[in-house]
Amino acid sequence: MKSWVKSFLGSFILLSVISLVGYYDYIKSQAYLNDPLWSLDKFTTGGFIRGNFYGDKLVVVETNLSRFSNEGSVVMLFSKRGELLGKFKTEFKVYSFVVANDTLFVSESKILDIKGSTVYTQNFVSAYSLDGKLLWRRNISAFALAYSNGRIFGIDKGNIFALDNSGNLLWKKTIEGNPYRMLSCEKLIIVSTENMKRYEVPAFSPSGNFLWKLENDVSALDTNCHYILMRGSNWYGLFDMNGNELWIKEVSPKNQVIFKKDGISFYNFYAHIDRNGNVYLSEADSFTILDTNGKVIAYYNMPIGYFQISPDGRLIFDEYHVFVNPLYDRDHDKIPDDEDVFPLNNELLHQLFSAFGISFIFASLYEWRKKKEGRKAHEEYLRLKRELERRI
């Protein structure tokens, strides 16, 4: 076998093994994201979908997209295997909801009048049993809701408030800025606010007392009540429950602000943290899972957009489908084994072709260098031969 061929094959095999090992480390189990357990397709009618896991169930709310419609939202309750357990319609359109104590707490809006393009509404916070019975309704406006420790927390323009399980107002507090997202734990309420293009995260006790605040372009994305997942315009990271930074990473330029509305920035970026501290990121063209220390433990060349993670971390809901978390196999009890599916896709082909190209270039340079050295040696031989002939 020619030395050029040996050099090429040696380089190609080495680079291919490196590519395959790296590819398997990051792309393992990608088939799971292409093969959902079940889908909402046959249950929905094209409205705006949001879902929250509740124990071993999934509660899905579908809302009419028309801002001029007074139609109530459709609430569906599914088992983790996709069986429809119940379905009902709320009286008014739902904008935010949370499920706790076998109760659906919702922020509703009723259209009172329409004049041209202006819609006049009245907002409520309501509670429904999971079989559709209205339990109570309060004339309170809420942009978003959260629940913990027997209390319903809400945010509205310039305010945060707390209700008990019967809808009684416990307290209401005026805060600086416009709150647009909130998270809650047993001992902490975390609010994301915007004020004159300044994004901040103040934290409060369950009784509304101020505890601490992060400033300078920051927003709280999710919490497992041990860590808080935060992001800025060009970074994301993990913080402890006192607002101290643990680690941060840069956000790809593809996931910067994609548009702004009412002073609030929207990103091509969704993130959650599970109960074990694993961080899940859906970006413009990828889905990444990191451990508590920020180390990448799984990477997939496809985004899933908006998503939710079940309380046990084993299922992912992407607005229309339910998948097995790629960290678990279909038996839901272990990390995928080496014999699990090893998909061949464009990313792997790209890496193999790159290995082929690099090997070809390396072998060509090796052969060129050998020929160059051979020519030099031959020229030296001829020079010495001529010199010897002259002396003779």
C-alpha positions in Angstrom: 0.0 0.0 0.0 1.4 3.4 -1.0 2.5 5.7 1.8 0.1 8.4 0.6 -2.9 6.0 1.1 -1.6 4.9 4.5 -1.3 8.5 5.6 -4.8 9.3 4.3 -6.4 6.3 5.9 -4.7 6.8 9.2 -5.7 10.4 9.5 -9.3 9.7 8.4 -9.8 6.9 10.8 -8.4 8.9 13.7 -10.5 12.0 12.9 -13.6 9.9 12.3 -13.3 8.2 15.7 -12.9 11.6 17.4 -16.0 13.0 15.4 -18.1 9.9 16.3 -17.2 10.0 20.0 -17.9 13.7 20.2 -21.1 13.4 18.2 -22.4 10.6 20.4 -21.7 12.5 23.5 -23.8 15.5 22.3 -26.4 14.0 19.9 -27.3 10.8 21.8 -31.0 10.0 21.8 -32.0 12.7 19.3 -34.7 10.4 18.0 -36.7 11.0 21.1 -37.2 14.7 20.1 -38.5 13.4 16.7 -40.8 10.8 18.2 -43.3 12.2 20.7 -45.2 10.0 23.1 -48.4 11.7 22.0 -49.8 14.8 20.4 -52.5 17.4 20.9 -53.3 17.6 17.2 -56.7 15.9 17.3 -57.8 17.8 20.4 -57.1 21.5 19.4 -58.7 23.9 17.0 -55.7 26.2 16.1 -55.9 28.5 19.1 -53.1 29.7 21.4 -51.9 26.8 23.5 -50.3 26.8 26.9 -49.8 23.8 29.3 -48.7 23.1 32.8 -47.9 19.8 34.3 -49.7 19.0 37.5 -48.5 15.9 39.3 -48.8 13.1 36.7 -51.2 15.1 34.6 -51.0 17.8 32.0 -53.4 20.8 32.0 -53.7 22.5 28.6 -55.6 25.8 28.0 -56.4 26.8 24.4 -57.5 30.4 23.8 -59.0 32.0 20.8 -56.4 34.2 19.0 -58.8 37.0 18.1 -58.6 40.0 20.4 -62.2 40.8 19.5 -63.5 37.5 20.6 -65.3 37.1 24.0 -65.2 33.3 23.7 -64.0 31.5 26.8 -60.9 29.3 26.7 -61.0 25.5 26.5 -59.4 23.6 29.4 -58.3 20.0 28.8 -56.9 17.6 31.4 -54.7 14.7 30.1 -53.0 11.8 31.7 -49.2 11.4 31.0 -50.1 8.9 28.3 -52.3 11.3 26.4 -55.7 10.1 27.6 -58.3 13.0 27.8 -59.5 12.9 31.4 -61.7 16.0 31.3 -62.6 19.1 29.2 -64.5 22.3 29.9 -64.7 25.9 28.8 -64.1 29.0 31.0 -66.6 31.8 31.0 -64.0 34.3 29.7 -60.7 34.3 27.8 -57.8 33.1 29.9 -54.4 34.9 29.8 -52.5 33.2 32.6 -53.2 30.2 34.8 -51.6 28.1 37.5 -52.8 24.7 38.9 -52.6 23.8 42.6 -54.8 21.9 45.2 -56.9 20.4 42.4 -57.9 23.9 41.4 -57.3 25.9 38.2 -56.5 29.6 39.1 -56.9 31.8 36.0 -56.5 35.4 34.9 -59.6 36.1 32.7 -60.6 39.0 30.6 -64.2 40.0 29.5 -64.8 42.3 26.6 -67.2 45.2 27.6 -67.1 47.2 24.4 -65.3 47.6 21.1 -64.9 51.1 19.5 -62.9 50.9 16.3 -59.7 49.1 17.1 -60.0 49.9 20.8 -61.2 47.0 23.0 -62.5 47.8 26.5 -62.2 44.9 29.0 -62.8 44.0 32.6 -60.3 41.6 34.2 -60.8 38.9 36.8 -58.9 36.3 38.8 -61.1 33.2 39.0 -60.8 29.7 40.4 -62.3 26.5 38.7 -62.4 23.0 39.9 -60.7 20.6 37.5 -64.1 19.3 36.4 -65.1 22.9 35.3 -67.1 24.2 38.3 -66.6 28.0 39.0 -65.5 28.3 42.6 -65.0 32.0 42.9 -64.3 35.1 40.9 -62.6 38.4 42.0 -62.6 41.7 40.2 -58.8 41.8 40.1 -56.5 42.3 37.1 -53.5 40.1 36.8 -50.9 39.8 33.9 -49.5 36.6 35.4 -50.1 34.2 38.3 -48.0 32.0 40.5 -48.8 29.7 43.5 -46.9 28.5 46.5 -47.5 27.8 50.2 -51.3 28.1 49.9 -51.3 31.5 48.3 -52.0 32.8 44.8 -49.6 35.6 43.7 -50.3 37.9 40.8 -48.7 40.9 39.0 -50.4 43.8 37.3 -49.1 47.2 36.1 -47.0 48.5 39.0 -48.3 46.1 41.5 -47.9 42.6 43.0 -50.5 41.0 45.3 -51.4 37.8 47.2 -54.8 36.0 47.6 -55.7 33.1 49.7 -57.3 29.9 48.3 -60.7 31.5 48.7 -59.8 34.5 46.7 -59.5 36.9 49.6 -56.9 39.7 49.1 -54.1 39.2 51.7 -51.9 42.1 50.6 -51.1 44.4 47.6 -47.9 46.2 47.1 -46.9 48.9 44.6 -43.4 48.4 43.1 -41.2 50.3 40.8 -41.4 49.4 37.1 -43.8 47.3 35.0 -43.7 43.6 36.2 -44.1 41.1 33.3 -43.1 37.7 34.9 -43.1 36.2 38.3 -41.9 33.0 40.1 -42.7 31.9 43.6 -41.4 29.4 46.2 -42.3 28.8 49.8 -40.2 31.6 51.1 -39.6 33.8 48.0 -41.4 35.7 45.3 -39.3 36.6 42.3 -40.5 39.3 39.9 -39.1 40.5 36.6 -39.7 44.2 35.9 -39.1 46.8 33.2 -38.7 50.5 33.9 -37.6 52.9 31.2 -35.7 50.1 29.4 -34.1 49.0 32.7 -34.7 45.3 33.4 -34.5 44.3 37.1 -35.4 41.4 39.4 -36.6 42.3 42.9 -37.4 39.5 45.4 -40.0 39.6 48.1 -41.1 37.4 51.0 -44.5 35.7 50.9 -45.9 38.6 53.0 -44.6 41.2 50.5 -41.5 42.4 52.3 -38.6 43.4 50.0 -35.6 41.1 50.3 -33.1 41.9 47.5 -32.8 43.1 43.9 -30.7 42.4 40.8 -30.2 45.3 38.4 -28.6 46.0 35.1 -30.4 44.1 32.4 -31.6 40.9 34.1 -34.7 38.8 34.0 -35.8 35.7 36.0 -36.7 32.7 33.8 -37.4 29.8 36.1 -36.7 28.4 39.6 -36.7 25.0 41.2 -36.7 26.7 44.6 -33.0 25.8 45.1 -31.6 27.8 42.2 -32.9 30.7 40.0 -32.3 30.7 36.2 -31.6 34.2 35.0 -30.8 35.9 31.7 -29.7 39.2 30.3 -29.5 40.5 26.7 -26.4 38.5 25.9 -26.1 36.0 28.7 -27.9 33.4 30.9 -26.8 31.8 34.2 -27.7 30.2 37.5 -28.0 32.1 40.8 -28.7 31.0 44.3 -31.9 31.9 46.2 -30.2 35.1 47.6 -29.5 36.4 44.1 -25.8 35.5 44.1 -24.3 34.4 40.7 -23.1 30.8 40.5 -22.2 30.8 36.8 -23.1 32.6 33.5 -22.7 31.8 29.8 -22.9 33.9 26.7 -26.0 33.8 24.6 -25.5 33.3 20.8 -26.2 36.5 18.7 -29.0 34.4 17.1 -30.9 34.5 20.4 -30.7 38.2 21.0 -33.8 40.4 21.1 -36.1 39.6 18.1 -38.7 42.3 18.8 -40.0 44.6 21.5 -43.6 45.3 22.6 -44.8 47.7 25.2 -41.2 48.1 26.4 -40.7 44.4 26.9 -38.1 42.4 25.0 -38.9 39.1 23.5 -36.2 36.5 22.7 -35.8 33.5 20.4 -34.9 31.7 23.6 -36.8 29.5 26.2 -35.3 28.0 29.3 -36.3 26.0 32.3 -34.6 24.2 35.3 -35.7 20.9 36.6 -35.9 19.7 40.2 -32.3 18.2 39.9 -30.9 21.5 38.8 -30.4 20.6 35.1 -30.9 23.6 32.8 -32.8 23.2 29.5 -32.3 25.7 26.7 -34.3 25.9 23.5 -32.5 28.4 21.2 -32.8 29.5 17.6 -31.5 26.2 16.1 -30.7 23.9 19.1 -31.9 22.3 22.3 -29.2 22.0 25.1 -29.2 20.5 28.5 -26.6 21.5 31.1 -26.0 20.3 34.6 -26.0 22.4 37.8 -22.4 23.5 37.1 -23.2 24.7 33.6 -21.5 21.7 31.8 -23.3 20.6 28.6 -24.6 17.0 29.1 -26.8 16.8 25.9 -27.1 18.8 22.7 -29.5 18.5 19.8 -29.6 20.2 16.5 -33.2 21.2 16.6 -35.1 23.8 18.7 -38.5 23.0 20.4 -39.5 26.6 21.2 -41.8 27.1 24.2 -41.8 24.1 26.5 -42.6 22.8 30.0 -41.0 20.1 32.1 -42.9 17.7 34.3 -42.3 17.8 38.1 -40.4 14.6 38.0 -38.3 15.8 35.0 -39.2 12.9 32.8 -41.5 14.5 30.3 -41.3 17.6 28.1 -44.3 19.4 26.6 -43.6 21.7 23.6 -47.0 23.2 23.1 -48.4 20.4 20.9 -46.5 17.3 21.8 -45.3 15.4 24.8 -41.8 13.8 24.7 -39.8 11.7 26.9 -37.0 13.8 28.4 -33.9 12.8 26.3 -32.0 12.1 29.5 -34.3 9.1 30.1 -35.2 6.2 27.9 -38.7 5.0 27.2 -38.7 2.9 30.4 -38.4 6.2 32.3 -35.8 4.8 34.6 -32.3 5.3 33.3 -29.9 7.3 31.1 -29.8 5.8 27.5 -27.5 2.9 27.1 -24.8 2.6 24.4 -27.0 0.4 22.4 -29.7 3.1 22.2 -30.4 4.7 18.8 -27.5 6.3 17.1 -29.0 8.5 14.4 -27.3 9.4 11.2 -28.2 13.0 10.2 -26.7 16.0 8.5 -24.6 17.0 11.5 -22.8 13.6 11.6 -22.4 13.6 7.8 -20.9 17.1 8.0 -18.4 15.9 10.6 -17.4 12.8 8.6 -17.0 14.9 5.4 -14.9 17.3 7.4 -12.7 14.5 8.6 -12.4 13.2 5.0 -11.4 16.6 3.7 -8.9 17.3 6.5 -7.4 13.8 6.0 -7.1 14.3 2.2 -5.4 17.7 2.7 -3.0 16.2 5.3 -2.2 13.2 3.1 -1.6 15.5 0.1 0.7 17.7 2.0 2.5 14.7 3.4 3.0 13.3 -0.2 4.1 16.7 -1.5 6.6 17.0 1.2 8.0 13.5 0.5 8.3 14.3 -3.2 10.0 17.6 -2.4 12.5 15.9 -0.1 13.0 13.2 -2.8 13.8 15.8 -5.4 16.2 17.6 -3.1 18.0 14.3 -2.4 18.2 13.5 -6.1 19.5 16.9 -6.9 22.2 16.5 -4.2 23.1 13.1 -5.6 23.5 14.6 -9.1 25.7 17.4 -7.8 28.0 15.1 -5.9 28.2 12.8 -9.0 29.2 15.7 -11.2 31.8 16.9 -8.7 33.2 13.4 -8.5 33.4 13.1 -12.3 35.3 16.4 -12.5 37.9 15.2 -10.0 38.4 12.0 -12.0 
